[in-house]
Amino acid sequence: MDFDALYGLEVTDCTDSQVRGRVCVREELTGVAGGVHGGVYSAISEALSVRGTGTGVGPDGRVPVVVSNLTTQLHPIAAGTIHASAVCRHRGRTTWVWEVEIADDEGLRCAVARVTVAVRDR
């Protein structure tokens, strides 16, 4: 079992330009104040960005490696489902940059992230 499976990430759509996923909120994912722990948002952002980059560079025998993940929490999510969408904003030879938006069931933006992924030879 990989890390993403531990917190329950389900990838619902994956291309080299956009990746979507969701996670059902469980008590194990919450922090002291009762909302989803910020690390969960960061993990989701990183996972979607890596999968999208891997979809694009994998056929060339290259692999994605995250070098930066800046995640900002805007509003807490305490129940329901975390909905995430990652969009590729830069697709270079050695780095890809993704913007990720995370929302609750009502569509309220609860976190945003910018993830930079290095592209390396296998």
C-alpha positions in Angstrom: 0.0 0.0 0.0 1.4 3.4 -0.9 1.0 6.6 1.1 -1.8 8.0 -1.0 -3.9 4.9 -0.3 -3.3 5.3 3.4 -5.2 8.6 3.5 -7.7 7.5 0.9 -6.9 9.4 -2.3 -9.0 8.4 -5.3 -7.8 9.9 -8.6 -10.9 10.4 -10.8 -9.3 11.9 -13.9 -5.6 12.1 -15.0 -4.0 13.6 -18.0 -0.7 15.5 -18.5 -2.6 18.8 -18.2 -5.2 18.2 -15.5 -5.6 15.8 -12.6 -8.6 15.5 -10.3 -9.1 13.5 -7.2 -11.0 13.3 -3.9 -10.6 12.1 -0.4 -13.4 11.2 2.1 -12.8 13.0 5.4 -12.2 10.6 8.3 -11.4 11.4 12.0 -7.8 10.1 11.3 -7.3 13.0 8.9 -8.2 15.8 11.2 -6.1 18.0 13.5 -6.6 19.3 17.0 -9.2 21.9 15.9 -11.3 19.2 14.1 -10.6 20.3 10.5 -8.6 18.3 8.0 -4.8 18.5 8.8 -2.9 20.7 6.5 -0.5 17.9 5.6 -3.4 16.1 3.9 -3.9 19.0 1.6 -0.2 19.1 0.8 -0.1 15.3 0.2 -3.1 15.5 -2.2 -1.5 18.5 -4.1 1.8 16.6 -4.4 0.2 13.3 -5.5 -1.9 14.9 -8.2 1.0 16.9 -9.6 3.3 13.9 -9.7 0.7 11.7 -11.4 0.1 14.3 -14.1 3.7 14.9 -14.7 4.4 11.2 -14.8 1.6 10.8 -17.4 3.5 13.2 -19.6 7.1 12.1 -19.1 6.7 8.4 -18.3 6.5 7.3 -21.9 9.9 8.9 -22.5 11.4 6.9 -19.6 11.6 9.9 -17.3 10.3 10.2 -13.7 8.8 13.1 -11.7 10.3 14.3 -8.4 8.7 17.0 -6.3 11.1 19.9 -5.5 8.6 22.4 -4.0 5.1 22.3 -2.5 3.6 25.5 -1.2 0.2 24.8 0.1 -2.0 27.5 1.7 -5.1 26.7 3.8 -8.0 29.1 3.4 -11.0 27.4 5.1 -11.3 24.2 7.2 -13.0 21.1 6.0 -14.3 19.0 8.9 -16.6 16.5 7.1 -17.7 15.3 3.7 -15.3 15.0 0.8 -12.2 16.9 -0.2 -12.3 17.7 -3.9 -9.0 18.6 -5.6 -8.1 19.7 -9.1 -4.6 20.2 -10.4 -3.8 22.2 -13.6 -0.4 22.2 -15.3 0.8 25.8 -15.8 4.3 25.1 -17.1 5.6 22.1 -18.9 9.4 22.4 -19.4 12.1 20.0 -20.2 13.4 19.8 -16.6 10.5 21.2 -14.5 6.7 21.3 -14.5 4.6 23.6 -12.4 1.1 22.8 -11.2 -1.6 24.9 -9.5 -4.0 22.9 -7.3 -7.3 24.0 -5.9 -9.0 22.1 -3.0 -12.7 22.5 -2.2 -15.3 21.1 0.0 -18.7 19.6 -1.0 -20.2 23.0 -1.5 -17.4 24.1 -3.9 -15.9 26.5 -1.4 -12.1 26.8 -2.1 -10.4 25.6 1.1 -6.8 25.4 0.0 -4.5 26.3 -2.9 -1.1 25.0 -3.8 1.7 25.5 -6.3 3.8 22.4 -6.8 7.0 22.3 -8.8 8.0 18.9 -10.2 11.5 18.1 -11.5 11.8 15.8 -14.5 14.6 13.3 -14.1 16.1 10.4 -16.1 15.1 7.0 -14.6 
